[in-house]
Amino acid sequence: MKRFVRSAWALALAGAMVAPAMAAAQGNKPVVAVFAFDNNSIGKDAADYNGIGKGVQDFLITDLAGNSNVVVVDRDRIQQVLQEQNLIKQGAIDPQTAVRIGKLVGAQYAILGGFMSDGRGHMVLTGRSVSMETGVISNPERVQAKTDDVLGLISQLSNKVTHDMKLPVIHHDDGMGMNAPAKPAEEKKVGTTNVKMDLRTAMLYSKALDAQDSGDKAKAAELFRQVVSKFPDYTPAKDHLAKVTGASSD
C-alpha cells in the first residue's frame, strides 16, 4: 500500500510540473490508453488464444498512433506502470483497474475489449471505452473478419474508436495535476505493401511481446524473427526485434 501511495504521488508531482506543456502539445485531442484484450474464444481450442491479447493491444496502438484525431499512450509506458503496481500477473484488466492505471499514465479514456475465435476461420473483436473522469463504460463496438486478416480486423476497430466512439476531450482544471503526462505512442508505418497477417502469425507476435515484457530477450528475438521472416514489410515487428537485440531496424 505504501509503495502504491509513493508511486501515485511521484506521478502526480510529475503531472503537476508538466501538465501545461502537455496540454499545449496534445491540443484538443482525447488521450487514450489501450489495454490488452481478453480471450473470449470458444470451443475446445479456446485456450490456444490466451496470449493474443497483447498482440491485439499492440496492433491497435500502432494503428491508432497514425491517426491525428487521438493521442495514444505508448504500450511500454502502460507496461511499466502495471509492473510498478504489481499487476503484471493479474491477467484480465477490469474497468476499475483500467481507470486507476489510466490516470497514472495521463489518459482520459481506456480502451478495453475482447477477442474471440470461433475455431472455424472467423474472429471477432469487441471494444468499449471507459472514462477516467467518471468511470462510465460506453461506446460498445463489435467488428469481425476472417482469421487470415488480423490487421484488417484491427483497422476496423481503430476506425470505430476514432470515428464512431464519442471521446470528447476532458479538461482538468482543479489545479491538482493528478494525471501524469502521457507518453504518446510512436507512429509505426507497416511498409509500402498492404500487410495481411494471419492469426497464427499474430499469435507468434503476441508471444514475442510477452517474452519481451518478461525480460526474455533471446526468446523474444527468436519469435520476432519468425514474424519478420513471414512479413518483412511489417515495420513494428522489425522495430521490436531491433529493440531486443540492440540492432538497427533499418
N, C-alpha and C positions, 0 to 999 in steps of 0.2 A: 504493500500500500504506500509506504514512504517513497519507494522508488518511483511509483506512478506519479505521486504528487510532485516530486522533484523534476521529473521529465516534463510534466504538464506545465509547471511554472517556467522551466527553461525555455520551452517552445513558446509560451505566452509572451515572455520577455522579448524573444526574437521577433515575434509578430508585432509587438508594440513599436519596436525600433524601425522596422522596415515596411510596415503596412502602407504608409502613404506612397512610397516608391512603387510598391507592387500594384496599388490601385491605379497609379498613373500608367504603369506598363501594361496592365491587363485590360484597362478601359472598361467598356460596358459589355463584358463577356462573362458568362457564368463559368465558374471554376468547378471542374468535375473530377472526381476520383472514381476509378473503375476497379472493382474488386474481383477476385477470382470467382468464376461461375460454379454453381453446384452441378453435380452429376445427377440428372433426373432420368437417366436411361432406364429402359425396361427390358425384360427378357432375361434369359439365362446368362447372357454375356454382359449384363449391365455393369458389373464391377470392372470390366476391362477399360471402361472410360473414366475411372476415378481420377486420373491425372489430367484430364483435358481442360479443367477449369482455368489453370494458369495460362495455358495456351490461348484460350478464348479471351482472357483478360488482356494479354499482351497484344494479340491481333487487334482487338477493339481499341486499345490505347494508341497503337500505331496508326490505325485508320483515322481516329478522331484527331490525332495530332496534326494531320494535314488539313484540318478544317479550320477556317478563320473565325467561325462563329462561337467557338468554345476554347477555354484553356484547360488542358488535361494534365493532371498531376502525373509525374514520372513514376513508373512502376517501382523502380528501385527505392524511391522515397517512401512509398506505401509499405514496401517490404521492410525497410529499416525501422519504421515505427511499429509495425507488427512484431518485429523482433524485440524492440525495446519494451513493449508491453507484454512480452511472453505469450503471444498469440499465434506463433508460427505453427504449432502442432494442434491448434484448436479445430481446424477443418473449416467447415462452412462458416461464413460470416453472417450473423443475423443483423437486422436493421439497426438495433440499438448499438451493437459494436461498430457498425459502419459509421454511424453518427459520431461516436466517440473518436474513432480513428480519423474520420474525415475532417473533424475540427482541428485535430493536431497537425494535419498536413495542409491546412489552409483551404480546403474545398468548401464549396457552397452546396454541392449535391454529390451524392454517391450513386453509382450505377451498380445494381445487383441483378443477378439473373441466374438462369439455369440452362443447361444443355441436355438434350435428350436425343438418343439414337434409338430407332425402333428395331435395329438389327436387320432391317430389310432394305437398306440403302437410302434411308431418309433420315434427316436430322432437323431438330427444331431448337431455336433459341428463344427464350423468354427474358425480357428485361423490364426493369422498373427503376424509378428514381426515388431517392429519399432526401428530403430537405434537411440540411444541417441545422437550420433555424427552428423548424417546427417538429422534425422527426416524422412528418407525414409521408407515407408511401403513396406514390401516384404514377401516372403515365405508364400503365402496363402495355407492353408491346410483345408481339409474337411474330417471328419470321421462320421460314422453313426453306430447305433446299435439299438437293441430293448430296450424299456423302463424298462425292468426288469434287466438291467445290466449297470447301470450308470458308475460304476468304470471301467468296461471293455472299455467303450467309452473313459473315461479319459485316460486310459492306452494307447489306440490307439493314441490319440493326443500327449501324453507325448513322445511316441516313435518318432512321427513325429518331435517334437521340437528338440529332441536330436540327431536324425539321418538324417532326411531329410532337416530340415531347415539349412541354411548356416549362422552360427552365429560366425564369426571369432572374436577373442579377439581384443578389441580396446585398444591400448596403448596411454595414455595421457601423453605427455612429455613436456607440456608447462610450467611446474613448478608452476602452479597456484593452483593446488589441489582443483578444484572446485567440485569434487564429494565427498559426504560424504561416509564413509565406509559402505558397505552393511553388514547387519546383516543376515548371512545365516540362512535359514530355517532348523529346526531340522529334521533329518530323522525319520519318524514315520512308524514303521512296522505295517502291518494290521493284524498280528497274524499268527497262524500256518495253518489256513484254507483259502481257496480261497473265499473271500467275494464277493458276487454277490448282490449288492444293487439295489433295485427297485427305480423308480423315486419318488414315494410318500415319501419314507424314505429320499431320497436325499433332497426333499423339506423341510422336517422336520429339517434336519441338517442345511440347509440354513437359515431357520427361527431362529434356535438356535444361529447361528453365528451372525445374525443381532441383536438379543436380547443382546448377549454378547457385541457386539460393542457399543450398545446404553446404556450399563450400567445396564440393567435389568437382574441381575444375577439370580433372582428367576425364571423368565420365561425361561432364557437360560438353567438353570439346569433341569427344567421340560422337555424341549424339548430334551436335550441331553440324559436324562434318557430314553426317549421313543426310541431314536435311539439305545442306548446301549442294551435295552431290546430285540430289534429285531436282532441286530448284535453285540453280546457280544465280538466278536473277532476283531471288528474294533477299533484298538487302538487309533486313533486320536479322536474319539468321547469320549472315556474314559478320554483321556488327557484333553480335553476341559472341561468335566464335573468336573474333579478334580480341574481345574483352577478356575472355577466359584464358586465352593463350598469350596475351600481351603482344600480339602481332597487329600489323596494319590490315584494315579490311579492303584497302584499295588494290 
